[in-house]
Amino acid sequence: MSQSDKIFRAMTNNEEKYPNPEEFKPERFLQEDGSLNNDRMPLAFGWGRRVCVGQHVADASLWIAMTSFLAAFSIHNAIDEHGKEIPIVPKFTTGLVVQPEKFPCRIVPRFSTKMLSRMTGLGSFV
């Protein structure tokens, strides 16, 4: 692991604030009432005078993209040839930019193409 990887890992894995930082626990960012806890990690946008001026546009664009996707689709475990769900074992890449490794899943539309056509007014999707 390079020195920059070690520094980045130390900055993003505060065990005092979040025990077991290596575990995938999205609920750690929720308050008791289910709302987001406003915990931000601004590493991607820089600091001080050199902070990215487009960070708010980027944040809003990502939020809109994620909520639009989740409104239109539901995500489920993949199913094997016997009809049983395949459990997801979280694995992540290493390096400066850590991301999940590929995993099998099912992405299912929440409504029919006919409904989508009516909702958007874009015509037939068939």
C-alpha positions as CSV (number, residue, x, y, z in Angstrom):
1,M,0.0,0.0,0.0
2,S,1.4,3.4,-1.0
3,Q,1.9,6.3,1.5
4,S,-1.0,8.2,-0.1
5,D,-3.3,5.1,0.2
6,K,-2.4,4.9,3.9
7,I,-3.1,8.6,4.5
8,F,-6.4,8.4,2.6
9,R,-7.4,5.3,4.6
10,A,-6.5,6.9,7.9
11,M,-8.6,10.0,7.0
12,T,-11.7,8.0,5.9
13,N,-11.7,5.2,8.6
14,N,-12.2,6.9,11.9
15,E,-12.8,4.0,14.3
16,E,-13.7,6.3,17.1
17,K,-16.6,7.8,15.2
18,Y,-17.6,4.6,13.3
19,P,-16.5,1.3,14.9
20,N,-15.5,-1.4,12.3
21,P,-15.0,1.0,9.4
22,E,-14.2,-1.8,7.0
23,E,-17.8,-3.2,7.3
24,F,-20.5,-2.2,4.9
25,K,-23.0,-0.5,7.2
26,P,-25.1,2.2,5.4
27,E,-27.2,2.6,8.6
28,R,-24.3,4.3,10.3
29,F,-25.2,7.4,8.4
30,L,-28.8,7.5,9.7
31,Q,-30.2,9.1,12.8
32,E,-32.6,7.4,15.2
33,D,-35.6,8.8,13.3
34,G,-34.3,7.4,9.9
35,S,-33.1,10.8,8.5
36,L,-29.6,11.3,7.2
37,N,-27.0,12.4,9.8
38,N,-25.4,15.1,7.6
39,D,-22.0,13.4,7.9
40,R,-19.9,14.5,4.9
41,M,-16.5,13.4,3.7
42,P,-15.4,16.3,1.4
43,L,-12.2,14.6,0.3
44,A,-13.2,14.5,-3.4
45,F,-13.8,18.2,-3.6
46,G,-10.7,19.5,-1.9
47,W,-10.3,22.0,1.0
48,G,-10.0,25.7,1.6
49,R,-9.4,28.1,-1.3
50,R,-8.9,25.2,-3.7
51,V,-12.3,23.6,-3.0
52,C,-14.3,22.6,-6.2
53,V,-16.8,25.3,-7.1
54,G,-19.1,22.6,-8.7
55,Q,-19.4,20.4,-5.6
56,H,-23.0,21.3,-4.9
57,V,-24.0,20.7,-8.6
58,A,-22.2,17.3,-8.5
59,D,-23.9,16.3,-5.1
60,A,-27.3,17.3,-6.4
61,S,-26.8,15.5,-9.7
62,L,-25.7,12.3,-8.0
63,W,-28.6,12.5,-5.6
64,I,-31.1,13.0,-8.4
65,A,-29.6,10.1,-10.4
66,M,-29.7,7.7,-7.4
67,T,-33.2,8.6,-6.3
68,S,-34.6,8.4,-9.9
69,F,-33.0,5.0,-10.3
70,L,-34.4,3.7,-7.0
71,A,-37.8,5.2,-7.8
72,A,-37.9,3.3,-11.1
73,F,-36.2,0.0,-10.1
74,S,-35.9,-2.4,-7.2
75,I,-32.7,-4.2,-6.6
76,H,-32.7,-7.9,-5.4
77,N,-30.2,-10.7,-4.9
78,A,-29.6,-12.8,-8.0
79,I,-31.2,-16.2,-8.3
80,D,-29.4,-19.4,-9.1
81,E,-30.6,-22.1,-11.4
82,H,-32.6,-23.7,-8.5
83,G,-34.5,-20.5,-7.7
84,K,-32.5,-19.7,-4.5
85,E,-31.1,-16.3,-3.8
86,I,-27.4,-15.9,-4.2
87,P,-26.0,-14.1,-1.1
88,I,-23.9,-11.0,-1.7
89,V,-20.5,-11.0,-0.1
90,P,-19.2,-7.4,-0.1
91,K,-15.7,-7.2,-1.6
92,F,-13.9,-3.9,-2.4
93,T,-11.0,-2.9,-4.6
94,T,-7.9,-1.3,-3.0
95,G,-6.1,1.9,-3.8
96,L,-6.9,5.6,-3.8
97,V,-10.4,5.1,-5.2
98,V,-12.1,2.2,-3.4
99,Q,-15.2,0.8,-5.1
100,P,-17.2,-2.4,-4.8
101,E,-16.2,-5.4,-6.9
102,K,-18.8,-6.7,-9.4
103,F,-21.5,-8.9,-7.8
104,P,-24.6,-10.6,-9.2
105,C,-27.9,-8.9,-8.7
106,R,-31.4,-8.5,-10.2
107,I,-32.7,-5.1,-11.2
108,V,-36.5,-5.2,-11.6
109,P,-38.6,-2.4,-12.9
110,R,-41.1,-1.1,-10.4
111,F,-43.8,-0.6,-13.0
112,S,-44.7,-1.7,-16.6
113,T,-43.5,-0.2,-19.8
114,K,-47.1,0.9,-20.5
115,M,-47.2,2.8,-17.2
116,L,-43.7,4.3,-17.9
117,S,-45.0,5.5,-21.3
118,R,-48.0,7.2,-19.7
119,M,-46.0,8.7,-16.9
120,T,-43.3,10.2,-19.1
121,G,-45.3,10.9,-22.3
122,L,-42.4,9.6,-24.3
123,G,-44.4,7.0,-26.3
124,S,-43.9,3.3,-26.5
125,F,-40.9,1.6,-24.9
126,V,-41.6,-1.8,-26.3
